[in-house]
């Protein structure tokens, strides 16, 4: 049984426990991850973000932010919630409502499939006509 220790803070955890905590943290995102990291920092590192960085390998800034969120009760929202182009209906709700009232249903436009590039037959070539007529006109070679 391997034990990971940090002498300054006297943190001792088994290697399997460290791996489990790191795995659990990697499965979470955003404020949920920061809250979990803050809890583990409080439990095993007495609230030190620097110790949590050494022991668990997490970002010191993320742990510090999680500790501040836990202390104040205010959760920081990332800029990801505000990124991306807004839908046309959200930008112009009045026009979208009028169009829907008049029977126009707003739906996503399907991309057109490209047509196959094939040579067009010319009228002078023997393969462009009806094969039965060509076969009747020529005597068989039997």
Number of C-alpha atoms within 10 A of each C-alpha: 6 8 12 15 14 13 8 8 13 11 17 15 16 13 14 13 12 16 13 12 15 15 11 13 19 11 9 13 11 14 17 14 18 26 23 19 28 26 18 18 24 15 12 17 23 14 17 18 24 17 21 24 17 13 20 16 11 19 16 17 13 19 26 20 20 27 23 17 17 15 10 9 9 10 16 12 10 10 7 8 7 9 8 7 7 9 9 11 12 9 11 10 12 11 12 17 13 11 13 12 10 9 8 11 11 11 6 6 6 6 6 6 6 6 6 6 6 6 6 7 11 10 9 8 8 11 11 11 13 9 11 8 9 12 10 9 9 8 8 7 4 3
